[in-house]
Amino acid sequence: MRKLLLTLIALLSVHLAIAQQCNVSFSTATNGMQVTVTNTTNWALIPGSTPNMWVTWGDNSNSFINYTTNSTVSHTYTNNGTYTITLWGQYFDTLNNQMQCFDSTFQNVIVNQPCASSIATVNNGNGSYSFTANNLGGGTGITYSWNFGDGGTGTGASVNHTYVASGTYTVSLTATGGGCTHNSSTNIYYFNGTLNCANLAANFTTSGTGLTKSFVNTSTPVSNIPAPILRKATWNFGDGSPTVSNVNFTSHTYTNPGSYTVKLINEWVDTFTQAVYCIDSTTQLITVAASPNLISGIISWDSTITNTMQVNLKVWLIVMDSAQNTLTAVDSAFVSGSQFAFYSFLGHPAGSYRTKAAIVSGTTGANQFIPTYHNNSAYWSNATVINHTGTSTINKDIYLIPGSFTGGPGFIGGNISLGANKGTTGGVPNILVALRNATNDIVRFTYTDANGDYSFGNIPAGSYSVYPEHMNYITVPSAAISIASGHYNVNGINFKHTPTHIIPIATNIAKITGNLFNIYPNPSTGNVTINWSSEATGIANIHVADITGRVVYSTEAKANGVSTINLAHLNTGVYFIKIATDKAQHTERLMIQH
């Protein structure tokens, strides 16, 4: 009882300590329109925590502040008034994936600069403007000096000024008095109605590949003239298509390759009055070619793992014969990069493709990335299919999957052989072997050696399965493997590599030598028929699993006559149908195509 009481007291003390750690506090100091916040929070952070603190100033602005005690941050307000300043703080325990603290506190501050002023402007026409200083601070005895941006100056609370030349001018006001000086400014845009058209020329740029071209109006902008004078472009693409007007950027898709004369007519227009001051035109002869036959994309990864060092990769272009359910790599390339790498394949006919990328260099951390199919799949059957039109197919990116390399005392090893017996004569080399956790996420991967052997070391306690991944072969993953105290070393997780399957030897799945049944159609749109022979007897267990080994359908059927199962609810993809009778078991790849 005494031990339990001490434990409760200790837990309560920890809780109180965390609660005390969570309170945030700060002080403020005001100097005219500037306020300085001093962080007075004193957090006793737990190991592995990530602290963050920030200040909201009450005028739609914010600033970060260091979480350490007595850190400061300052902010200057633009208007007098009362503002609510809030200090926010949080810290997150990254070791235990828990939020340990989220707290805030606020204070109201008053900022008042006696000489604070703003500018009111009146356009009198013909270049004449009136300017008035608005006294925002409420101070007395304030003096005002003006700079009109064209060399002219003035004094007093209200002044007039006339501009002669067109242009953009910054009017500055300096208010002095009440122990402070305050500066404010405004911009004036004046146009006197005349332009030198000889200095203005029409021009444009052309870009793009294939039959689609983009055009940008780069005609001479009107310098030192206010915004209402803008360029307005009219485009003639030279192929008999309608002209396009009032846009400075456009694109056009030509029907046929060839050479075309593109004409731009540019107008310099007062957008207020719609008056056209200058007009100029120009032409360019462009060549349009058919879009390149290209499949391309970017391979990216978490570059912090590789310390942004150079990484070499191999990428494959893969086709699938849906009639035969076979995959073949028809092209490959080596690429490299420090944070991402660009790949492309040229000259392949229209059709459906898959891509796959794998790191092949010895860069530190690079061996953590699992060979990955487009766009983010470790399994060939779940890869995103690329529908190539025979022209330009771009942005088919691959995001490499990182494994989780936590350490532990466990070991799992085995062999993949061409037969049922492990040994140097029947081992299958260079087979990708993935180690999956209890939720079927891949945490490690390796390749079989020349003898077909593979192993995983330094594994934490937990439940795992082994999944050999070989393009074009059906994989049946191993049964669950438990790594726990007293059972840290597990050997003999062996597989048999057949012409169509990779199967755990322990399952003893026998090849059906007689015609006990046949399955059709395959591919199927959903309804699958099992035609039993006269030799089949008893009750058959039927299981359908996806590529990860997850069972998505189960049923029983009498092994005689004809049985039909409905799989229309399954998504298009590759599945494995396993049929077990009292005489044999058989697993077959099944394509569902809607």
ABEGO torsion letter per residue (X at the ends): XAAAAAAAAAAAAAAAAAAAAABBBBBBBBBEABBBBBBABBBBBBBGBBBBBBBBAGAGBBBBBBABBGBBBBBBBABBEBBBBBBBBBBBBAAAGBBABBBBBBBBBBBBBAABBBBBBBBAEGGBBBBBBBBAAGBBGBBBBBBAGAGBBBBEABBBBBBABBEBBBBBBBBBEGGBBBBBBBBBBBBAGBBBAAABBBBBBBBEBEABBBBBBABBBBBGBBAABBBBBBBBAGAGBBBBBGBABBBBBBABBEBBBBBBBBBBBBAAAGBBABBBBBBBBBBBBBBBBBBBBBBBBBAAAAGGBBBBBBBBBBBBBAAAGBBBBABBBBBBBAABBBBBBBGBBBEBBBBBBBBABABBGAAABBBBBOABBABAAABBBBBBAGBBBBGBBBBBBBBBBBBBABBBBBBBBABABBEAAABBBGBBBBBBBAAGBBABBBBBBAAGBBBBBGBBBEBBBBBBBBBGBBBBBBBBBBBBBGBABBBGBBBBBBAABBBBAAAGBBBBABBABBBOBOBBAGBBBBBBBAABBEBBBBBBBBAAGBBABBBBBBBBEBBBBBAAABBBEBBBBBBBBAABBBBBBBBBBX
